[in-house]
Structure formats: structure tokens, C-alpha cells
């Protein structure tokens, strides 16, 4: 029995803390949770011991200072991707030697187009162990006891094995990933494809979602290959395996953002695909990568191009074979 910690009290971070505290009872004794004391999510949990998705159990403890939760040697991080670098810099001021960090976020750093693993390792100058968590699943479904699967990946097999055995339960089946780059990029890009799916929903062009699902992994595979990963990882749990939860679910923030955008409405919650889209555009332009879906999305969302004509432009490209 051991104690672990979770940084981030948003929807996903709070669920992961609850999951560890309640679905792994033979392995995990308690969970220490951290967030900024001015965070609305933290304030709600502190004052009510619940959020709109779940109630905290008695073995879940809230803190607003990092030193209180860094007493544990296993830490799950679930915060907005664009804040990971600043958090890592802050964490590096503490003694982290030997600690294991599981990065439970799906996105690319907007300014550098780097994966979360690389951002984190660049800022931590200590001997630590790092892994990533990807795959489908919504808090709302898990809290209804609907099982799902996920993938944990790491450059260190021992770290990967430790985390999978620690967190495995009858609610989430964890697979051993073998392509950290591909899984991280695939997980990040499924959020971008979720924006596209939402736009199609908003336009009521539902029939195009099949074409989107068929062509998007090909495009994502190009980016994975460019970074040195296996393009086939786009067809695994981290990307294609997360399509139902991201492209169709009413709980998907990215799909909901795209639908509201197509309808001329504003979506107020975090949709990680939006900053990731800017990162993809950055690397695609710099390296000359063919990313027609992402580039069309960028024109629509960031350059305010006409949505319908921009989506149609994808189909006006030169004719080509489906498989080469």
C-alpha cells in the first residue's frame, strides 16, 4: 500500500485522483491533490468536497502548496498543456530525485510544437522517471462504471511496468505502449481532429465524419513519422482508439468547441485541440509537411476563413489514390 499525488484538480485530474483512491484499494492507500488556491476547481473541491462529476472520498486530501504533495514518490500531472513548462520549472526547485511522473495530458506545446514528455524533461535537471497516459474515456462514463482501455508509454520499461501494475483495475485496462513519440502526438492530434468533427456536426455534414476518420490517421501518421515515431501508432488507442470519445461524444470539449464555432457560438471550457492546432501549423509550415485537414482548420479557426468553403477546399485538391 502506498500514497500517491496528483497535480491538477480539473475534470480529468480529479477523476484520476478519485480512480487511484477508490479503484486501486489493494495498492493505493491515499491520494494527495494539488492545485493553485485561486483555481475555481480547487475552491469548489475544498469547500464542497465534490464537483459536477464526483465526490471526494475520505482518503483524498487537498493542498495548495507543492511541498505538501511532493512527499510521495509517484505523481500524476493533469493540467493544461500550455502550463506544463512553467510547472516543471517550479517543480525543479524541489528535490525530485527518483520520483516517477505520469503525464496525463494530450497536446503539443504551442510555441515549440514539442510533446509533453520533451517539455517536461527539458526543465527538470534531476534524475526522475517519466511516462505518459493516453487513450479514450470520459469521466462521465467512468463514473457510470463503463469500462475502457488506455495506454501508458515510457522510454523506461521499468517505469511503464510499475505504473501499469499500480493503476490496473477492472474499470481501466492499461496497455503497454511501445512508441512514446507516436502515442503523444497521436493523443495530441486526436483533439485537433475532434475540432473538425465538431465543425461537421455544426454544419450538419454528418456524412463526412467517415471520410474524416479514414483520412485523419494518414495525416497524423505523417507528423508522427516526421518526429521519429511509428506512423502506425496513429491507428492505436492514443489516436484512432480515442475517436469515439472525441469525435462523437457529447462530453468531448474539442468536438463541442468545433460545433459551437461552426454555429457562431463561443465555447468557454478548455479545448486542448485549439492551441495544439497552432503548434501543428507551425511545424507543418516549417518542415513542409502535407497536413490538409489541420491547415484547413487553422484557416477557419485562426484566420476566420469561411467555414464551408474552407472545408470544401480539402476536397478540391488534386485527385490521388487512397493507398500508395
C-alpha positions, -999 to +999 in steps of 0.1 A: +000+000+000+013+034-009+003+070-012+005+089-045-001+125-055-020+143-083-012+178-096-043+194-112-079+195-099-097+198-132-121+173-146-095+147-156-071+153-128-098+150-101-111+118-117-076+102-118-072+110-082-106+095-074-098+065-095-065+058-078-081+063-043-111+042-050-104+017-077-070+005-067-076-002-029-052-030-026-023-009-040-030+027-031-038+040+004-044+077-002-041+104-027-027+140-021-041+165-046-026+199-055-038+230-074-035+267-072-055+281-043-072+306-066-083+279-091-121+277-092-118+239-094-097+237-063-120+261-044-151+241-053-134+208-041-121+225-010-154+240+000-178+212-010-157+181-014-172+175-048-176+188-084-202+182-110-188+147-117-179+131-084-175+134-046-141+131-030-136+101-007-121+103+028-087+092+015-083+121-008-066+152+006-063+187-009-033+211-007-024+244-023+013+241-018+036+218-038+058+207-009+028+190+008+022+166-021+058+161-032+064+138-002+052+110-024+074+093-050+046+089-076+030+119-091+003+122-118+002+155-136-030+167-153-030+204-161-034+225-193-006+215-217+005+251-222+012+254-185+034+223-182+068+241-188+062+267-161+051+239-136+082+219-145+104+249-138+087+253-104+090+216-096+127+216-104+132+238-073+123+208-051+142+176-046+126+152-071+154+126-072+140+091-080+103+103-083+080+090-110+058+113-130+029+103-152+019+130-177-019+127-182-023+155-208-029+154-245-014+182-265+016+199-280+033+230-267+020+258-288+052+278-291+076+249-298+054+221-312+071+198-287+055+168-270+048+170-233+075+144-224+102+166-240+089+198-225+089+183-190+124+167-194+139+199-207+130+217-175+138+190-149+175+187-143+172+158-119+171+120-121+134+113-125+112+088-143+086+099-168+057+082-185+026+093-205-010+083-203-032+083-234-064+067-247-102+070-246-125+076-217-147+103-203-152+110-166-190+109-170-188+073-185-163+061-159-185+073-131-213+052-146-189+022-143-184+020-181-150+003-186-124+014-211-088+010-221-058+032-221-021+031-229+009+040-208+042+047-225+077+055-213+113+054-226+119+033-194+102-002-195+106-005-157+087+028-151+060+017-176+056-017-159+054-001-124+027+024-133+005-001-153+006-026-124-001+001-099-031+016-117-046-015-134-082-023-124-115-037-137-125-002-148-095+007-170-074-019-188-039-004-194-018-015-224+020-012-227+028+014-254+059+009-275+061+043-292+062+072-268+065+098-297+037+083-317+014+080-287+020+115-275+015+130-310-015+108-317-031+118-284-025+155-291-038+154-327-070+135-319-080+167-301-074+186-333-095+161-353-122+165-327-124+201-336-130+191-372-157+166-362-175+192-342-174+216-372-190+189-393-217+184-366-223+222-365-227+223-403-248+191-402-224+175-426-225+142-407-217+120-437-182+135-439-172+122-405-165+088-420-141+103-445-125+123-417-119+092-396-104+074-426-081+102-438-071+118-405-049+089-392-029+091-425-022+128-420-014+123-383+009+094-393+030+118-414+036+140-384+044+111-362+069+098-388+085+133-390+091+133-352+107+098-355+078+077-343+059+049-359+031+062-382+011+031-374+007+044-339-020+067-353-042+036-355-037+027-318-055+036-286-039+070-283-054+083-316-079+063-336-089+044-304-099+077-289-121+088-318-155+078-304-148+097-272-135+127-291-153+129-324-188+117-313-193+121-276-214+149-261-188+151-234-159+160-257-147+196-252-130+196-286-160+184-305-182+208-286-158+237-294-159+228-331-197+226-332-202+259-314-176+275-337-195+264-368-227+278-353-211+311-345-212+305-307-185+306-281-174+275-261-160+286-228-142+255-215-107+243-223-104+226-257-067+214-259-070+210-297-071+247-303-035+256-291-023+222-304-036+232-339-014+263-338+016+241-329+008+217-358+006+247-383+040+259-370+058+226-376+039+218-409+049+252-424+085+250-412+091+214-424+068+215-455+045+187-442+013+179-461-014+184-434-045+194-453-071+188-426-051+207-400-042+235-423-079+240-433-089+240-397-062+266-389-076+289-417-111+286-404-104+290-367-074+314-366-077+333-399-115+334-398-118+320-433-153+310-444-160+276-428-180+259-455-157+269-484-126+260-463-139+225-455-148+221-492-113+231-503-100+199-489-120+180-515-108+202-543-072+191-540-055+171-568-070+136-572-049+108-558-050+071-548-064+063-514-034+040-506+001+043-521 
